[in-house]
C-alpha cells in the first residue's frame, strides 16, 4: 500500500479555518510552491502547508516496519501568515483574531481526526509569533503556526 500523504495534505488544506469572522485565508499547499516569491505580502492572510524540515529541529517523517506494513509519522506545518511586520503595528493589534483562529483551528481538527482511512491526527500544537518566510533570510510576518503530527499506516 502506498503513502497517501498528498491526500492528507489535501484534507488539512480543505478545512475551513477563519482568521476573522469573515476572512477565510487562501491556502497554499504542495501545488503552490512556485508562488511564494513576491506574492506572499500581497496575499495575506494566507495559510502555507509544508512538511517540517530537519533544519527546524523536527524530522519530517519517521517510520517503523511492522512485518510487511509500515507506520509513518508525518509532521506537517500549517502556517498562517497574517501580514508583514514591515507594514507596521504590533502583534498585539492582531491578538484577538489570532486567538479566534487558534480556537477555530482546534475545532476543525477535533471534528475529524482522520485525514484518510489509513491515517489519524495524533497531536497538534500551535504558536503565535513572528515568522520568517519562505527562508530565514526572508521577510518577517505576524502569524500562527499549527504543527500537526499524523500517523499513517501503509
VOGU-3710 file (C-alpha; in Angstrom, 3 decimals, decimal comma):
1> xxxxxxxxxx> 0,000/0,000/0,000  1,385/3,434/-0,930  1,503/6,536/1,218  -1,459/8,906/0,955  0,488/11,993/2,062  -0,950/14,062/-0,796  -4,474/13,151/0,344  -3,528/14,018/3,938  -2,295/17,440/2,748  -5,471/17,992/0,732
11> xxxxxxxxxx> -7,642/17,081/3,703  -5,861/19,506/6,020  -5,866/22,244/3,365  -9,606/21,858/2,779  -10,535/22,574/6,389  -12,135/25,995/6,630  -10,446/27,979/9,383  -11,355/31,659/9,584  -8,790/34,277/10,583  -11,548/36,711/11,441
21> xxxxxxxxxx> -15,285/36,129/11,439  -15,462/36,934/7,728  -11,899/36,297/6,494  -11,104/32,830/5,141  -7,357/32,716/4,312  -6,281/31,322/0,960  -4,379/28,043/1,285  -1,072/27,336/-0,426  -0,067/23,692/-0,416  2,254/21,400/-2,368
31> xxxxxxxxxx> 0,818/22,566/-5,704  1,541/26,231/-4,926  5,240/26,028/-4,027  6,279/28,174/-7,009  4,008/31,061/-5,968  5,976/32,003/-2,871  8,360/34,508/-4,443  6,941/38,018/-4,499  3,313/37,120/-3,847  3,301/36,483/-0,126
41> xxxxxxxxxx> 2,837/40,031/1,217  0,038/40,763/-1,270  -1,766/37,505/-0,470  -2,016/37,832/3,312  -3,666/36,355/5,186  -2,571/33,070/3,649  -2,068/29,546/5,021  1,052/27,694/3,852  1,199/23,911/4,284  4,539/22,129/4,277
51> xxxxxxxxxx> 6,360/19,177/5,758  8,536/20,184/8,705  12,198/20,206/7,713  15,057/18,713/9,738  16,576/22,229/9,972  13,648/23,252/12,178  14,702/20,708/14,766  11,998/18,198/13,889  12,111/15,322/11,445  9,556/15,487/8,658
61> xxxxxxxxxx> 8,790/11,775/8,733  9,846/8,626/10,505  8,702/5,049/10,092  8,597/1,688/11,813  8,248/-1,577/9,913  5,608/-3,993/11,164  6,001/-7,155/9,118  5,007/-6,165/5,600  3,486/-2,861/6,760  4,916/0,429/7,977
71> xxxxxxxxxx> 3,777/3,114/10,370  4,834/6,562/9,150  4,805/9,615/11,405  4,433/12,874/9,462  4,994/16,362/10,904  3,057/18,957/8,907  3,232/22,718/9,376  0,188/24,853/8,604  1,480/28,415/8,848  -0,932/31,341/8,778
81> xxxxxxxxxx> 0,848/34,491/7,576  -1,235/37,477/8,659  0,774/40,456/7,454  4,395/41,554/7,082  5,886/43,127/10,201  7,215/45,874/7,912  3,636/47,108/7,424  3,687/48,435/10,981  1,651/47,812/14,062  2,401/45,082/16,515
91> xxxxxxxxxx> 1,283/41,531/17,073  -0,917/42,861/19,875  -3,154/44,508/17,223  -3,974/41,076/15,783  -4,074/39,101/19,021  -7,895/38,726/19,286  -8,094/37,405/15,696  -5,102/35,117/16,280  -6,727/33,577/19,346  -10,041/33,125/17,495
101> xxxxxxxxxx> -8,128/31,494/14,633  -6,474/29,057/17,052  -9,845/28,126/18,573  -11,361/27,686/15,083  -8,398/25,547/14,016  -8,701/23,329/17,061  -12,424/22,883/16,381  -11,698/21,955/12,733  -9,186/19,297/13,814  -11,429/17,880/16,539
111> xxxxxxxxxx> -14,326/17,465/14,090  -12,395/14,870/12,095  -9,059/13,441/13,210  -8,806/11,028/10,264  -7,448/12,773/7,144  -7,565/9,438/5,265  -8,867/5,968/6,045  -5,331/4,826/6,889  -4,218/7,816/8,992  -5,123/9,817/12,075
121> xxxxxxxxxx> -4,029/13,042/13,716  -2,091/12,090/16,822  -1,327/15,563/18,167  -1,211/19,226/17,314  0,299/22,321/18,847  0,133/25,976/17,856  2,373/29,012/18,253  1,655/32,700/17,699  4,566/34,925/16,779  6,802/36,385/14,098
131> xxxxxxxxxx> 7,826/34,003/11,315  10,374/34,427/8,512  9,035/33,142/5,206  9,968/31,380/2,963  13,511/31,251/4,433  15,310/32,650/7,464  16,642/35,463/5,259  13,151/36,435/4,094  10,623/38,976/5,293  9,061/38,581/8,720
141> xxxxxxxxxx> 5,322/38,073/9,179  2,958/38,020/12,130  1,346/34,628/12,168  0,144/31,421/13,763  1,733/28,044/13,111  -0,080/24,766/13,692  2,191/21,720/13,775  0,227/18,539/13,183  1,521/15,026/13,795  -0,181/12,483/11,539
151> xxxx> 0,259/8,722/11,919  -0,199/6,818/8,667  -0,442/3,047/8,253  0,987/1,810/4,948
//
